[in-house]
Structure formats: structure tokens, C-alpha cells
Amino acid sequence: GIVCRENKYNIYGAQEKNDGQIKRNKNDKLFRFQEHSTCFCHSFCPHESREFSMTAEFKKLVYDPSSGKFVSNWIPCLSIQREFKCTCCNSNRPVMEISLIENGVLTPIGRIENPFKGCEGIFLIFSRTHPGAIYKVTGDLCQCGIGCHCPCESCKEVNFYIKDPGKNDEVVGGIKKKWSGCGKEMLFLNSFVLKFPPTDNWEAKILLLVCTVFM
């Protein structure tokens, strides 16, 4: 599960119950993302155009001999960059570059592109080891929940589908925006659920995770 607050994103472990409901473990925070952008870009630039950088950290439990307990230590693991784009329809669309942080060294692992397809939202995910897009994330932008935060059934969920271009766009996973409750929705605190495709490629999973944050 992914909980989005202004400029901050927390990634939690989650399980799907028998009735289809998603249960998030509030104590199981796996990653946290922090967006860095100027006040001007954040306040006045359209979402598609604004420039920002983002750092992701993962939680590592470290034994503290002074207290005799394990404590959480947050370690930087990803660097995400997006340049300012003067976007108009399908011209000059935004691109997000993702790099792995290892011992302070940045290693590019992929990028995410957001082409313009009218009423269809689409994200193309590219890996450093594959010449073409490894996944395509699509969804209808006319879904009620995109513009409305009411608790009615049609507005509670927004669905995006993860497709595999190598398998004739077969649906292999999904990203779902879940209604967070009246208080959180009023503050635009969004919650997403990501269902990974059946893959052992950890870099592809990271790129899908970042794509969800990009949304």
C-alpha cells in the first residue's frame, strides 16, 4: 500500500483479504519517498510540467547495544529526477529518470515516460536492460474517482492496469487508488494499492513502485 501526503510518500506492506479488501499494516513501513521541489514549481507549475527530485529510503533494523533493542535506520536507496518540461498535449512530455544509490554512487536503472493519449492515461516503463518498454500502465482518465473524492461507490476506486507489451498487452498486474476516508480525502492524502506482475526482476518492481508514486 502507498500513502501519499504532500511531497511525502510512504510505502507499506499490505495483504488482500478473502473479501477483496486490502489490509495495510501500519507498522510495516517499507520505504519512504521525499520530494524536493521549489516553492514556485510546486505552487504554480502544472503537474505535468514541474521539475523535482526525489529521494527514496528503505528501512533497515539495526541493533542498538545501548538500549538492547533493534532500531529503524533509514538508508537512501533511490534517486528520482524529473526535469522541467513546457508540456503541450503530446509535445515535450515529462520523463522521470530512476537511479540506484549504492555507497553514494548513482547507477541508472530505468526511466518512466508519460505520453499523451487523450482520455487514456498511459505510462511507459523502460529498463536499462531492455530496448523497449517492459510494462505499460494504462487507465481511463474519465473514471469518477479521478476528479471526485466523494464516498459513493463509483468514486471510491480508480483502476489502472499493468500490461506486458511483449505479450500483446496482456494485463499482468494493477494499480488501484483507494478511498482513504472523509478526513484524509479532504486533505488530499491519497492511498494506492500496487499488485506486482509475476516477475523476479527486482528492478522492474522498483520501476513500477516509482510509477505509482509518479501518478
N, C-alpha and C positions, 0 to 999 in steps of 0.2 A: 504494500500500500504506500502511496505517496501523498503527503500532506503539504500543500503549498501555501505559504504565507508570503507577504510582500517581501521580495528579494531573498526569501529563505525557503528551502525545500528539504523536508525530512523524509527519509525512506525507511519504512518499517517492514518487518516480516508479517505475512498475513496468510490465513487459511480460508478455504471455501468450505462452508458448512453444507450439510445434506440438503438444506432447503434453498441453496444457491446464494445465501447471504455471505458476505465477506467479513471475517472477524480479524481485526487488526490487533496485534499485541503491542500495546503502548510502551512496554518495557524493552521491546526488541527493535530499537532504532539501529539500522544497519549503516546508513550513510546520511550525511548532511551536506547540502549544497548552499553556498553563499554567493549571491550575485553582487558584482561590483560594477556600478554604472554611475555616471554623473547625474546630478540633480536635474540638469536641463534635459538630458536624454530620457530619463525615467519619467519626467513630468510632461514633456511637450512632444517627444517623438512618437510616431505610431509604433505599435508593437513590432510590425514587420521591418521597420527601418532602424530601430535604435541599436546602438553599439553597447556591448557589455562584455565583461569577462566573468568567469565563474570558477570557483574552486570547490572540488568535492573532497570530502574526508571520510574515511571509514573508521569504525570503532574497533580498537584493539584493547583487550583486557590485559593489564599489566599488574603484576604482584607488587604491592607496596609493603616492604618489610616493617616500616614504622607503625603501620596500622594493622598489619597482618591480614589485609583484605586485598581483593582484586579491584582495581580502579580502572575507569574508562580513559583511554588515551586516544585522542583523535589525530589521525595521521593523514596528511594530504596525499591523494592518490590520482586525481584527475584535474586537468586544466582545460577549460572550455572557453573558446574565443569566438566572438562574432563581430565583424566589422560593421560600421555604419553603412547602410545602403539606401540610396534615394530610390525607393521602390515604386513602380507604377505597373499594375497588372502583372504581366509576365516578364517585365523588364527589370533587370538588376535585382533579382530575388535574393533573400538572405541565405547565407551559408554558415553553418556552425562547424568549427574545427575542434576535434577532441584529441587530447594528448594524455598519455600515461605519465605520471610522475614517479620516478624511481631514483632514490638517492639525489634528489634535486635536479635530475636530468629529465627533460621532456622528450617523449617518444610519440610521434603522431600515430594514432590507431584508426582514424577514420573521420568522416565528415557527414553532416546531415544537410540536405537541400530541401527547400520548400517551394516547389514550382507552383505557378498559378493555374488552377483548373476550374475556375468559376465557382459553382456551388459545391464542389467537391474539395475537401481538404486533403492534401497529399504531402507526405514526407518521404523522401528517398534516402535510404541509409547505405552508405558506401564504406567498405572496409579497406584497409591498406593492402590486404592480400588478394583482393578480387577486383577485376577490371570494371565490372558493372555493379549496379545496386544489388545488395544482398537481401534487402527487405524493402517493401513498400507499405507505408501506413496510410490508410485512406478512411474517410468518414464523410457523411453528408453534413454540410455546414448549415442546412436548414432544420436540423433537429431542434426541437423546442428548448432543450436544456442548455443550448449554447448561449442563447440570449436571455433566458428566463431562469430565475432562481426560486421559483415557486415550488411548494411541496407536492404539486399534483404529479400523478404517475408519469405523464409524458415528459415532464421536466426533470425528473429525478435522476435520469441516466442519459449519458451521451456516449455512444459507442463508436470506436474506431477499430479497424480490422488490420491485422498484420498479415501481409501477403508475401508469398515467395515468388519472385519473378522467374526463377529457374524452374518452377512447377506450374507454369501458366496461371500465375497469380492465385494459387490455392491459398485459402485462409488457413494460417498455421498458428495464430495467436490473436490477442486482442488487448486493447487499452480502453478502460471504461472510467468515465468521470461519474462519481457517485455523489448524491446529495448529502451534504455534511451536517444538516440541521439548520434551523432558522437563524440562530445566533451566528454561526460560522459563515453561512451564506451571505448574511448582511455585511460581514466584514471581508467578503471575497476570499475566504480561506477554503481553497478547493482541495478535494481528495480524489485521487486516481487509483485505479487498480490495474496492474500490468500482469498479463498472463503470457509468459515466455513461450516461444515455439520450442518444440522438442529438439534442442541442439546442445552440444557440449562446448560450443565455441564461446568462451567467456568474453572475448572482445565484442562479439555480436550482441551479447546480453547487455554489456555496458552501453553500447550504442543505442539499444532500444530503451534503456533506462534514461539516458540523456534525451532521447527523442520525446519521451513522456514529459520530462521537465520542460522541454522546448515548447510544448503545447500550451 
